[in-house]
Amino acid sequence: MAIKGEDKYPIWQRSYLTIEEAALYSGIGRGKLRQMTESEDCPFVLWNGTKRLIKRRVLDEYLDKMYSI
């Protein structure tokens, strides 16, 4: 079920992404993204209750610095 206006902005223009959107955007699997965001010191996760959102710009910066994930 799509949220009204959800497709209004392309993924690369959104500030926050769901795990599924972040997987499509980054090419990293959903399971790996969930594993990476479980850590309390993960810089690119934002918890909204039990829903985790990915801060797109911070994810980009994080991946630019990484050699391996």
CYANA upper distance limits for C-alpha pairs under 8 A (distance plus 0.5 A):
  2 ALA  CA      6 GLU  CA      7.19
  9 TYR  CA     13 GLN  CA      6.71
  9 TYR  CA     14 ARG  CA      7.08
 10 PRO  CA     14 ARG  CA      7.25
 11 ILE  CA     17 LEU  CA      7.96
 11 ILE  CA     21 GLU  CA      7.50
 11 ILE  CA     25 TYR  CA      7.41
 12 TRP  CA     25 TYR  CA      7.79
 12 TRP  CA     56 ARG  CA      8.37
 14 ARG  CA     56 ARG  CA      7.76
 15 SER  CA     55 LYS  CA      6.55
 15 SER  CA     56 ARG  CA      6.11
 15 SER  CA     57 ARG  CA      7.55
 16 TYR  CA     53 LEU  CA      6.39
 16 TYR  CA     54 ILE  CA      5.81
 16 TYR  CA     55 LYS  CA      5.30
 16 TYR  CA     56 ARG  CA      6.19
 17 LEU  CA     21 GLU  CA      6.01
 17 LEU  CA     22 ALA  CA      6.10
 17 LEU  CA     53 LEU  CA      5.98
 17 LEU  CA     54 ILE  CA      5.43
 17 LEU  CA     55 LYS  CA      7.10
 17 LEU  CA     56 ARG  CA      7.00
 18 THR  CA     22 ALA  CA      6.52
 18 THR  CA     52 ARG  CA      7.41
 18 THR  CA     53 LEU  CA      5.57
 18 THR  CA     54 ILE  CA      6.66
 19 ILE  CA     23 ALA  CA      6.58
 19 ILE  CA     30 ARG  CA      6.63
 19 ILE  CA     33 LEU  CA      7.39
 19 ILE  CA     34 ARG  CA      7.84
 19 ILE  CA     52 ARG  CA      7.82
 19 ILE  CA     53 LEU  CA      7.24
 19 ILE  CA     54 ILE  CA      7.35
 20 GLU  CA     24 LEU  CA      6.92
 20 GLU  CA     30 ARG  CA      6.84
 21 GLU  CA     25 TYR  CA      6.53
 22 ALA  CA     26 SER  CA      6.34
 22 ALA  CA     27 GLY  CA      8.41
 22 ALA  CA     28 ILE  CA      8.23
 22 ALA  CA     30 ARG  CA      8.49
 22 ALA  CA     54 ILE  CA      7.28
 22 ALA  CA     56 ARG  CA      8.08
 23 ALA  CA     27 GLY  CA      5.88
 23 ALA  CA     28 ILE  CA      5.56
 23 ALA  CA     29 GLY  CA      5.95
 23 ALA  CA     30 ARG  CA      6.07
 23 ALA  CA     33 LEU  CA      7.82
 24 LEU  CA     28 ILE  CA      7.99
 28 ILE  CA     32 LYS  CA      7.17
 28 ILE  CA     33 LEU  CA      7.20
 29 GLY  CA     33 LEU  CA      6.77
 30 ARG  CA     34 ARG  CA      6.64
 31 GLY  CA     35 GLN  CA      6.67
 32 LYS  CA     36 MET  CA      6.60
 33 LEU  CA     37 THR  CA      6.62
 34 ARG  CA     38 GLU  CA      6.79
 35 GLN  CA     39 SER  CA      8.32
 36 MET  CA     42 CYS  CA      7.59
 37 THR  CA     42 CYS  CA      6.20
 37 THR  CA     44 PHE  CA      8.16
 37 THR  CA     45 VAL  CA      6.47
 38 GLU  CA     42 CYS  CA      7.94
 43 PRO  CA     58 VAL  CA      7.50
 43 PRO  CA     59 LEU  CA      8.38
 43 PRO  CA     62 TYR  CA      8.43
 44 PHE  CA     54 ILE  CA      6.16
 44 PHE  CA     55 LYS  CA      5.49
 44 PHE  CA     56 ARG  CA      7.89
 44 PHE  CA     58 VAL  CA      5.77
 44 PHE  CA     59 LEU  CA      5.86
 44 PHE  CA     62 TYR  CA      8.28
 45 VAL  CA     52 ARG  CA      6.95
 45 VAL  CA     53 LEU  CA      6.26
 45 VAL  CA     54 ILE  CA      5.33
 45 VAL  CA     55 LYS  CA      6.56
 46 LEU  CA     52 ARG  CA      6.25
 46 LEU  CA     53 LEU  CA      5.57
 46 LEU  CA     54 ILE  CA      6.68
 46 LEU  CA     55 LYS  CA      7.39
 47 TRP  CA     51 LYS  CA      6.29
 47 TRP  CA     52 ARG  CA      5.08
 47 TRP  CA     53 LEU  CA      6.69
 48 ASN  CA     52 ARG  CA      6.63
 48 ASN  CA     53 LEU  CA      7.79
 54 ILE  CA     59 LEU  CA      7.66
 55 LYS  CA     59 LEU  CA      6.54
 56 ARG  CA     60 ASP  CA      6.77
 57 ARG  CA     61 GLU  CA      6.83
 58 VAL  CA     62 TYR  CA      6.52
 59 LEU  CA     63 LEU  CA      6.60
 60 ASP  CA     64 ASP  CA      6.63
 61 GLU  CA     65 LYS  CA      7.08
 62 TYR  CA     66 MET  CA      6.99
